[in-house]
Amino acid sequence: MIDAELEKVIGKALKLKELHRARARVLQLERELRGEATKPEEPPYIPEFLVQQPARPAVRPTLSVVDLTPKAAA
């Protein structure tokens, strides 16, 4: 695909996403006007690998002593 075609496809995808969001918003506003209970807006999708994990306790490194002095031959 050449760059111009790719930009065109990406532009259409973004526009479609915006239209879906706008339609959902219109439906929500119509429900509010009719006095129906409104559904809370869903939080944006966050991939699992980006979700912050609960804090773990800090691990304290332990230093091990290594004896590097030459051993005397017995």
Secondary structure as GFF3:
##gff-version 3
##sequence-region A 1 74
A	DSSP	alpha_helix	3	34	.	.	.	ID=ss1
A	DSSP	three_ten_helix	48	50	.	.	.	ID=ss2
###
